[in-house]
Amino acid sequence: MHVVIRHYISDPAQWDRTVKNIMSMIEQHRLPNGFKPLEYLPSVDGRNADCVWEAESLGALQKFMDRETSGARNEYFEVNSEAAIGLPKSEELLQARAA
């Protein structure tokens, strides 16, 4: 499934540290199994950011992100992948994993 997280940033300095920590986890392949970040979309003013993740469970991703993020309040929703534009379809995801 695809999950969007909307981050409402209240402490930009703390948020920057959070982003660096998560980026380090991504680069070092230390994310929990089943999580794949697809997009990080920070606003120009630094007060909001949206992320798109691939996850096996919204609840598991929420638990991980709420533990790992600080300096922001997070809102989550599962994407209707069949109606979305620009996301890989499930067949493409299966082919990418098999490669």
Buried (B, 14 or more C-beta within 10 A) or exposed (E): EBBBBBBEBEEEEBBBEBBEEBEEBBEEEEBEEEBBBBEBEBEEEEBBBBBBBBBEBBEBBBEBBEEEBEBBEBEBEEBEBEEEEEBBEEEEBEEEEEE
